[in-house]
Amino acid sequence: LDIESREALVNALTEYSGAVILVSHDMHLLGLVADRLWLVKDGAVAPYPDDLESYRRMLLAGEESEKPKEKPKARPAALSRDEKLALRADLRRCEERLAKLNEMRDKLARKLADPELYQIPGEAVVWQKKYAEVMEALDKAEALWLQAAEKLEKAEA
């Protein structure tokens, strides 16, 4: 995808409140829109507790085949650690989404501040609606960030 198409896709996916299953080799795109990661392996699907970067490192290091052998030994401790890692990853994704939405808000504010925009009938209304949508998404993203931060704080207490 070109930059504009990717940005439009990211905007649409981050604003959509339903569930989406996205399969892509574009790590940057996945990092911007994925709330949760799932590992599909050996005919099974399981939540992946960390972020894309750690998954990439795991694949490069060849740890993927070793990991299932280690899990049964340290299952109780690993679950707690994995849950904390998942909470940190959720918080990090929330922060990335907030940064992206703030960037979009700033771009739209600059567009709305341009006097030439108001020379074309109806054009300003379109951009004002986009701005309102981004502000609504920003409010939701801030609420999700707050929830994620509280969950992580409780888990680490």
C-alpha positions, -999 to +999 in steps of 0.1 A: +000+000+000+011+035-006+014+059+024-020+075+019-037+042+015-020+028+046-029+059+066-065+056+055-065+019+064-050+026+099-076+054+105-105+031+095-093+002+116-085+022+147-119+039+146-138+007+140-151-007+173-157-042+162-134-072+158-110-075+129-087-103+120-058-089+101-031-110+084-002-090+070+035-091+066+036-053+072+049-052+108+045-014+110+008-016+100+002-044+124+019-025+152-003+005+147-037-013+146-033-046+165-048-047+200-040-084+206-018-109+189-026-145+184-001-172+176-013-199+151+010-229+154+007-267+151-031-266+145-037-245+176-044-208+182-033-191+214-030-155+226+006-142+222+015-123+254+041-098+240+045-074+211+054-079+174+091-070+180+095-098+206+078-122+183+102-113+155+132-117+179+118-150+190+116-163+154+151-150+145+166-166+176+149-199+169+132-199+203+098-208+189+104-245+188+120-245+223+093-224+240+066-251+243+091-275+260+099-249+287+064-238+295+052-269+314+081-266+338+075-230+348+037-228+341+026-209+373+054-183+373+052-180+335+015-171+335+020-142+359+050-130+339+031-135+306+001-116+319+023-087+329+040-087+296+006-087+279-005-057+300+026-038+292+021-046+255-015-034+257-004-001+274+023+004+247-002-001+219-026+023+236+002+049+238+011+043+201-026+047+192-028+080+212+003+093+195-012+085+160-045+101+169-029+132+183-009+135+151-040+132+130-058+157+152-029+182+147-030+177+109-067+182+108-065+213+130-039+228+106-062+220+077-091+237+094-070+267+101-063+272+064-085+301+051-085+286+016-105+256+029-135+279+034-135+291-002-149+258-014-186+254-004-191+224+019-155+215+021-150+228+056-180+207+068-163+175+056-131+183+074-150+194+106-167+160+106-133+142+102-120+163+131-149+154+153-144+117+145-108+119+154-116+137+187-142+110+195-116+083+187-091+102+209-115+102+238-120+065+235-083+058+231-076+079+262-101+059+282-086+026+270-051+039+279-063+048+314-078+013+318-046-004+306-025+018+329-047+009+359-046-028+351-008-028+348-005-008+380-027-033+399-007-062+384+026-048+395+015-038+430 
